[in-house]
Amino acid sequence: SKEIEDISEKIKQAVKEKTGIDIEREVVSL
């Protein structure tokens, strides 16, 4: 759903800011 996509995008951005790691692949695999 759109909400799930928005939440996962926010999580990706937060993790990337904190760790400098892009978790795109990990999120896609879920």
Backbone as JSON Lines, residues from 0, in Angstrom:
{"i":0,"aa":"S","n":[0.83,-1.2,0.0],"ca":[0.0,0.0,0.0],"c":[0.87,1.25,0.0]}
{"i":1,"aa":"K","n":[0.26,2.38,-0.25],"ca":[1.01,3.64,-0.3],"c":[1.61,3.96,1.07]}
{"i":2,"aa":"E","n":[0.86,3.69,2.14],"ca":[1.37,3.99,3.48],"c":[2.63,3.18,3.78]}
{"i":3,"aa":"I","n":[2.6,1.91,3.41],"ca":[3.76,1.05,3.65],"c":[4.97,1.59,2.91]}
{"i":4,"aa":"E","n":[4.77,2.0,1.67],"ca":[5.88,2.54,0.88],"c":[6.45,3.8,1.52]}
{"i":5,"aa":"D","n":[5.57,4.67,2.0],"ca":[6.01,5.91,2.64],"c":[6.81,5.61,3.9]}
{"i":6,"aa":"I","n":[6.33,4.66,4.7],"ca":[7.02,4.3,5.94],"c":[8.39,3.7,5.63]}
{"i":7,"aa":"S","n":[8.44,2.77,4.68],"ca":[9.71,2.15,4.35],"c":[10.69,3.17,3.81]}
{"i":8,"aa":"E","n":[10.21,4.15,3.08],"ca":[11.07,5.21,2.55],"c":[11.64,6.06,3.69]}
{"i":9,"aa":"K","n":[10.8,6.37,4.67],"ca":[11.26,7.15,5.83],"c":[12.3,6.36,6.61]}
{"i":10,"aa":"I","n":[12.08,5.07,6.76],"ca":[13.04,4.23,7.48],"c":[14.36,4.19,6.74]}
{"i":11,"aa":"K","n":[14.3,3.99,5.41],"ca":[15.53,3.97,4.61],"c":[16.32,5.26,4.78]}
{"i":12,"aa":"Q","n":[15.62,6.39,4.73],"ca":[16.3,7.68,4.84],"c":[16.93,7.84,6.21]}
{"i":13,"aa":"A","n":[16.2,7.42,7.26],"ca":[16.72,7.56,8.63],"c":[17.96,6.7,8.83]}
{"i":14,"aa":"V","n":[17.91,5.46,8.34],"ca":[19.05,4.57,8.49],"c":[20.24,5.09,7.7]}
{"i":15,"aa":"K","n":[19.96,5.58,6.49],"ca":[21.05,6.1,5.65],"c":[21.72,7.28,6.32]}
{"i":16,"aa":"E","n":[20.92,8.16,6.95],"ca":[21.49,9.33,7.63],"c":[22.33,8.9,8.84]}
{"i":17,"aa":"K","n":[21.84,7.88,9.56],"ca":[22.54,7.48,10.78],"c":[23.79,6.65,10.49]}
{"i":18,"aa":"T","n":[23.7,5.76,9.49],"ca":[24.77,4.79,9.27],"c":[25.57,5.05,8.01]}
{"i":19,"aa":"G","n":[25.0,5.86,7.1],"ca":[25.66,6.07,5.82],"c":[25.52,4.88,4.89]}
{"i":20,"aa":"I","n":[24.65,3.93,5.27],"ca":[24.46,2.73,4.46],"c":[23.1,2.8,3.78]}
{"i":21,"aa":"D","n":[23.09,2.53,2.49],"ca":[21.83,2.5,1.76],"c":[21.24,1.1,1.88]}
{"i":22,"aa":"I","n":[20.05,0.99,2.5],"ca":[19.46,-0.32,2.74],"c":[18.41,-0.67,1.69]}
{"i":23,"aa":"E","n":[18.5,-0.03,0.55],"ca":[17.53,-0.28,-0.52],"c":[17.36,-1.77,-0.78]}
{"i":24,"aa":"R","n":[18.48,-2.48,-0.93],"ca":[18.4,-3.91,-1.26],"c":[17.72,-4.69,-0.16]}
{"i":25,"aa":"E","n":[18.04,-4.38,1.1],"ca":[17.46,-5.11,2.21],"c":[15.95,-4.88,2.28]}
{"i":26,"aa":"V","n":[15.53,-3.62,2.05],"ca":[14.1,-3.32,2.12],"c":[13.36,-4.01,0.99]}
{"i":27,"aa":"V","n":[13.94,-4.0,-0.2],"ca":[13.3,-4.64,-1.34],"c":[13.13,-6.14,-1.1]}
{"i":28,"aa":"S","n":[14.08,-6.75,-0.4],"ca":[14.03,-8.2,-0.19],"c":[12.98,-8.62,0.83]}
{"i":29,"aa":"L","n":[12.48,-7.66,1.63],"ca":[11.49,-8.01,2.66],"c":[10.14,-8.34,2.04]}
